[in-house]
Each structure stands twice: as C-alpha cells, then as structure tokens.
Amino acid sequence: MKTTAEIADEYERNLVLLRQRRAELKAQAKAEPSAELRFRLWRRVGLLDGMITSSSEAVDIMRGGRRGM
C-alpha cells in the first residue's frame, strides 16, 4: 500500500509528462496547415489542460495545501 506522499510524488512525475505532451501538441497545432487536424490537436490540448488542472489540485490536497471540495 502506497502512502499519500508516494502517490503525490507519482502524480507530480506524471504532471511533468503531461505538460511536456501538451507543449508538443501546441507546437504541432501551430504548425499544422489542415484546419481539421488543428482543431483536433487543440481539442486534445484542452483535454490535457483539464487533466493537468485536476492532477495539480489533487497533489495540492494530498500535500495538505488545502482541503478537498
């Protein structure tokens, strides 16, 4: 069984990867000539933004920065 601190560490490691992927998709979307593919890429960026936000909030809660909702 993992401790809360270990889970928070794992979330933070995953956040780094999510942020890197988001940056890659943003760059790809900016360079994409096809409007349809650009739309799909930006939609994926938006999904990653949501994942990053919720994971960041979860880490903050796990670290004791604030109480859950």
C-alpha positions, 0 to 999 in steps of 0.5 A: 500500500502506497502512502499519500506522499508516494502517490503525490510524488507519482502524480507530480512525475506524471504532471511533468509528462503531461505538460511536456505532451501538451507543449508538443501538441501546441507546437504541432497545432501551430504548425499544422496547415489542415484546419481539421487536424488543428482543431483536433490537436487543440481539442486534445490540448484542452483535454490535457489542460483539464487533466493537468488542472485536476492532477495539480489540485489533487497533489495540492490536497494530498500535500495538505495545501488545502482541503478537498471540495 
